[in-house]
Amino acid sequence: MKKFTKILLTIIIATNLYSTQAQENNPIKSPKLIKAGEPSNFSINDQNSKTKWDFGNGNKDTGANVAHTYNKAGIYELKIENQNQTNTQEIQVYQEINLLIHDKNNLEKYINNTQTLANNNQNQIIALDTNKHTNPFINQEIILEKLTQLQAINFEKIDNIIIWTDNNNGINPLIQYLTKNQEIKVDKKNIYIVNNKFDNKTRLIRQQRRLKAKNMYVIKSPNLYSLADSQNTKEFEKKLKEGLLEYVEIKPENYIYNPLKFLSLSIDYLSEKGIPENLIQLLLLIPLICFWISFLKQIIGLSTIGVYLPIVITLCFLILGISVGTITMAIVFFASSLSSYLLNKVRMLYSPKTSLTIVITSLIYTMSLSLLIKFKILDIYTGLMTVFPTIIMLTMAEKFANIVNSKGLKSCFFTTLETYLVIILTYILCGGTYYYQSKVYSFQFFNQHIINSPELIILLSVFIFIIGRYTGLQVSEYFRFRKILDNIEE
């Protein structure tokens, strides 16, 4: 038994020594991205100034830290000699490096083929996706985080930026990233917007004025293959200029200064001062949400718990997404209603009772959320953007508790159910994403017009005023009193 123990210990020590030696035998530190024509720094763990470097292209150097420039793209074998030891590493040198920001997780094969095509031309396409999240606001937060992580690879080495996201939402985090890192410029980079409809030109012109990119083109998705199949950017731009590919060039000089468009000028000013565009979008969507809630209440005849609550919850849904928003609202409703119903049987003052209801609701929500995530029933993004909407929805517990106290639990349930219907309809009409038959849909007609032409908010205000003056029957009343109306006609 003692001999077996000694043998086992010897094997473990030998294994550790081998793994340590293996790490020491691979001491080369090279950049993650190497471009032809640009200097790259190489180093080794052992700071021995007598280290000999062979870069695989006929050039050699000596030292612990060296800089070398590969003039041609290709694959090279980097070799070093240090203390009678030889180490090699394969080096991939690219002619051009492209960054692809996308949310097309159902087109992974297409994107992989595009990357393969670029590699065949000694170019690289770095794909930066959103981990299958479909809510545009959360997608933008994820992209911003990944852009920050990408800085470690050296963002300056990227030649072209390709944006392939729904409604070009990938540009917003790019602008936020550049605002936070003002030393990084894109004035020597091309930006390609993949959009088969060639829409949102007004918004793109505003964004190009902010980005100040070398060129900004709107191209169709099949043209990505042509971009990847080109030897370099000049060859692809030649195809564009010769009319071989359909495209639209976005130029800052196309911006038309119109003092009558005071809201557009205000938005441009806020954007130039670094206000995130996704926050501006939410501000512009509030009038649209108000219009649809007024329309659904006064014309259609749906009832809600006031006006403020459905507006706030709709905004939360737009940020959290329909699944997380629905589950949060359901937990808050049932927890607050049940706790309020039980606390009504105890003699307590109003303020402590309401506070206790909110405390119980927050505890139940925390435990429910942990269970939903643990059993993978819910996939929630835990970024900062989702924290405040969740907290705001938790404070709605007071509203539900008041309805239970005044009208009872049953009445509160049906009123909340009808409020939820109004919220969902408003959410969809304001461009929120939703699922149908395993596909993601988003109705962007109204919100895109508001974002592109904010002055339409004035027209919405007029419509809300007209709705407020309406005194006829609601749509629901036509169905409710149809028999009476039929008798009157007879």
C-alpha positions, 0 to 999 in steps of 0.5 A: 500500500505504501509503495502504491501511495509513493507511485501515485504521488510520483505520478501527480508531481511529475504531471504537475511538473510537466504541465508547468514545463509545458506552460514555460515551453509556450512563452510567446505573447503575440497580439490577437489581431495582426494586420499587414502593414501595421507594427505588432508587439511580441514578447516572452515571459522570460525577459532574456535580452538574448532571445532570437526571433524568426518571424517566418518572412525572412526577418529576424530580431533579438530581445525580450520585447520586439516589434515587427511589421508584416508587409503581406497577409498570410500565415507565418510560423513565428519561431524563437530561440531562448536558452537552447529552447525553440518554440514556434507559433502560427501567426495569422496576418490579415489584410483587412479586419471587419467588425460585424454587429448583428442580431441574426442568430437564425442566420448563423450558417450564412454568417459563418460562410461569410467569415469563411469567404473573408478568410479565403481572401486573407481578411477577417470578419469578427462577428459580434452578436447578442446571444439570441436576445430579441428585445432591441433595448436589451440587445443594445446593452449587450452590444455595448458591453461586447464593444467594451470587451472588444477594446482589449483586442484593439478596436483601432485595427478594424477597417470596416464596421457592418451593422446588421440589426433590426431597424439599424439599432446596432448603431446606437451602442456604437455611438454610446461606445464612441462617446465614452471613448472619445479618443477612438475615431471612425473617420477612417472607417467605413460603416455598412448598414445592412437593410433590404428596405433602404428605410430610416434615411433621416435617422441614419443621416443624423447618426452619420453626422454624429459618427463622422465615419469615412463613408456610410453605405446602406446595402442589401444582405446578399451584398455581404457575400460580395463584401467578403469575397472582395480582396479589399474595401477598394474593390468592393467600393468599385463594385458599388460605384460601377452600379453592380450592387444596389446601395444608398450612400448616407452623407452628412451634407444631406442634412437639411436644417429646418428651424420649423423642425424644432423637435428634430433640432432638440434631439440632434442637440441631445444626441451631440451632447452624449444622451443615449439614443435609446433613451431618446427613443423612449422619450419619443414613444411616451406620446405614442403610448398615450395616444394608443391608451386613449384610443383603446379606452375612449374609442374601443371601450377597454378599461384600465387602472388609470392612465399612468400605470399602463403607460409606465408598464408599457415602457417597462415592457418595451425595455424588459420584453414581453415575457419578462414583463408579463411574468413580473407583472403577474408576480407583482399582481398576485403577491400584492393582491394576496398580501393585501387581502390577508393584511386587511384582516389585521388592524393596521394603519394605511402607510405601514400596511402598504409598506408591508405589502410592497416588502412582501411583494419584493420578497416573493418576486425575488424568490420566484425569479430565482426559481424561474432562472434556476429551472431555466424557465426564464432567460433574463438579461441582468444588465443595468437597463433591466434593474430600474424597470423591474423596481418600478413595476414592483412599486405598482404593488401599492396600486393593486393593493388599493384596488383590492381594498376598495373593490375586492380581489375579484374586481381587481383581477378582471380590471388588471386583466383588461389593463394587461390587454391594453398594455399588450396591444399598446406594446405591439403598436409601439414596436415591441417584439413578440413571438408567433410560431417560433418567429420574432415579429415587430410592428415598427411602422408607427414608432419609426415615423415618430423617431424619424419625424418627431414633429408628428407628436404635435399631430398625436396631441391633436388626435388625443384632443379629438378623442377627448371630445368624442361623445359617441358610443364606444366599439364595445358598447355597440356589441354590449347594447346591440339588442337594444340598438336593433329594437330601436331601429325596428 
